[in-house]
Amino acid sequence: MQFGGLLVAIFSVSQLQVYVSASAVQALTPLESALIYTLYILASAAVILIIFRFYKGKIAFVLLEAFVVFISTTFLIWIVFSTALPAAGFYHTAVAAAVITIILIIAKNKKPWLRNLLAVTSSMGVGILIGFNGFALAYALMLFIAIYDYIAVFVTKHMITLAKEISSRNLAFLIGSNDVEAIPQKYLSSKDIRQFRKETKVQNVKDPVIKRLIREGIIPTVSQVQLGSGDLAIPLMVAVSAFVSFLSYSAAVSVVIGSAFGMVFTMYLLKRYRVALPAIPPLFAFISLALGIFFVITDFFDFTLWIGFLAIALITILILMRKLKMQ
């Protein structure tokens, strides 16, 4: 997804520069713009939490999902069409993109398994859109969101509530993966084993394979990973911004590679600590690490540049690991 979004951005530079030149956010400094985007995110999270708390219907959530997906996915498809078909007019490509997006939204509401597809297209659209505003804005925004994500998961814990509510309604703001793991009892705590035995009676298990595993001392455990669409869009945003600001394919690819290692590290932490985990802080740490290494190679004598990125990466990882060990 990251490489795909980056390729779309690279091949669509001329179309996206039109957006950037007309963007009102360019009148602000990158830090001011990042703060404004962060306030938007905070306000949106607060509104959605209130809706989840007091509204139990479905229509409002369907409309909210359709609005977000329509804007971001239409933008992505328009970029692809306008780049692949330069002779086509703006309105033709825009209408075609809008029609395809509407069809996808309708299809998703009939086929819930399409949720992940729309989450990916939405993430790519948002990542590319914001990324073309430049690296300073994108990196500052990711820093602010990493701090917010840490607080929202570990302190206020409202991000966990949001994820559960969004997942239960199958909204295209999450990418989910479910699996069943067979874990030997020796790797589980006595509390977990007692809880399993209390809730599960072997004689009531109908699946012969699972029944045999339980009798052999192996406990089947549901493994679920939910990634917010922002966990995909934000690293892409930084990758696109690195290409735009540094005019370097290597810088952009470094960000994507850092993001991939950050995701692997996140999966490792999930397996080890088995707690809800904010994805943005480890992604931010490894993207910073990748950028630090990139600038060591390309601009070693600008010490403040690469040392800054490496220091931010180290501090972020240390804070995250300290918190996890306290859980």
ABEGO torsion letter per residue (X at the ends): XAAAAAAAAAAAAAAAAAAAAABAAAABBAAAAAAAAAAAAAAAAAAAAAAAAABABAAAAAAAAAAAAAAAAAAAAAAAAAAABAABBAAAAAAAAAAAAAAAAAAAAABAAAAAAAAAAAAAAAAAAAAAAEAAAAAAAAAAAAAAAAAAAAAAGAAAAAAAAAAAAGBAABBBBBBBBBBBAAABBAAAAAAAAAABBAAABABAAAAAAAAAGBBBBBBBBBBBAAAAAAAAAAAAAAAAAAGBAAAAAAAAAAAAAAAAAAAAAAAAAGBBBBAAAAAAAAAAAAAAAAAAAABAABAAAAAAAAAAAAAAAAAAAAAAAAX
